[in-house]
Amino acid sequence: MDTNEAQTTNKNSKPDMIAKVKEGHGKNVNFETIGACWTREDGSIYFKPYGTQIISTPVYMFKTNQDN
């Protein structure tokens, strides 16, 4: 576990947000999940992508329900 991940996950192992990219337009829009995000103690966001990504479009962060 690297330093960034240790600072992020020591209190909250579930992600605060899910990172997605938008595919399509209008009624055909779809969001593909590309990773997860955690809010760090200093207020910054730690993003961990799934696998190896080449991201050339905006990334949307969706808050997760922490009660689950």
KADAQUI-V261540 format. One record per residue. RES is the residue in three letters. SS is DSSP state (H for helix, E for strand, - for the rest). PHI is phi in radians with two decimals (* if undefined). Layout:
res:RES ss:SS phi:PHI
res:RES ss:SS phi:PHI
This chain:
res:MET ss:- phi:*
res:ASP ss:- phi:-1.43
res:THR ss:H phi:-1.07
res:ASN ss:H phi:-1.05
res:GLU ss:H phi:-1.18
res:ALA ss:H phi:-1.12
res:GLN ss:H phi:-1.17
res:THR ss:H phi:-1.50
res:THR ss:H phi:-1.68
res:ASN ss:- phi:-1.17
res:LYS ss:- phi:-1.82
res:ASN ss:- phi:-2.45
res:SER ss:- phi:-1.38
res:LYS ss:- phi:-1.45
res:PRO ss:- phi:-1.17
res:ASP ss:- phi:-1.43
res:MET ss:E phi:-2.51
res:ILE ss:E phi:-1.96
res:ALA ss:E phi:-1.62
res:LYS ss:E phi:-2.41
res:VAL ss:E phi:-2.01
res:LYS ss:E phi:-1.57
res:GLU ss:E phi:-2.18
res:GLY ss:- phi:1.55
res:HIS ss:- phi:-2.48
res:GLY ss:H phi:1.01
res:LYS ss:H phi:-1.23
res:ASN ss:H phi:-1.68
res:VAL ss:- phi:-1.22
res:ASN ss:E phi:-2.51
res:PHE ss:E phi:-1.96
res:GLU ss:E phi:-1.78
res:THR ss:E phi:-1.28
res:ILE ss:E phi:-2.07
res:GLY ss:E phi:3.01
res:ALA ss:E phi:-2.32
res:CYS ss:E phi:-2.35
res:TRP ss:E phi:-2.21
res:THR ss:E phi:-1.50
res:ARG ss:- phi:-1.56
res:GLU ss:- phi:-1.02
res:ASP ss:- phi:-1.49
res:GLY ss:- phi:1.62
res:SER ss:- phi:-1.33
res:ILE ss:E phi:-2.01
res:TYR ss:E phi:-1.72
res:PHE ss:E phi:-1.88
res:LYS ss:E phi:-2.09
res:PRO ss:E phi:-1.27
res:TYR ss:- phi:-1.47
res:GLY ss:- phi:1.14
res:THR ss:- phi:-1.77
res:GLN ss:- phi:-2.04
res:ILE ss:- phi:-2.02
res:ILE ss:- phi:-1.89
res:SER ss:- phi:-2.11
res:THR ss:- phi:-2.20
res:PRO ss:- phi:-1.03
res:VAL ss:E phi:-1.86
res:TYR ss:E phi:-1.79
res:MET ss:E phi:-1.88
res:PHE ss:E phi:-1.89
res:LYS ss:E phi:-1.13
res:THR ss:- phi:-1.68
res:ASN ss:- phi:-1.53
res:GLN ss:- phi:-1.32
res:ASP ss:- phi:-1.36
res:ASN ss:- phi:-1.44
